[in-house]
């Protein structure tokens, strides 16, 4: 993830995240909007990753959506992040 957008992912910031799932002949996009609760790199439980401490580290973004639901997203290079201000997009970045 680009450092410029990573620094903007602070608690209290409103964002819109667009993620894609690639299928055989198409891709399926999904949008999630909310307020950042936390952002951190966290390890998976994957024993085969062979990364730091034999874990695969992922960028994880925890959001509080408008209805109060809390969701955690694992961001990857295909995640698009928009910082929202007053209900409109203020800046766009790809992971």
Secondary structure, DSSP 8 states (H G I E B T S, - for coil): --HHHHTT--TT-EEEEEEEEE-SS-EEEEEEEEEEEEEEEEE-S-SS--SGGG--EEEEEEEE-TTS-EEEEEE-TT-EEEEEETTEEEEEEE-
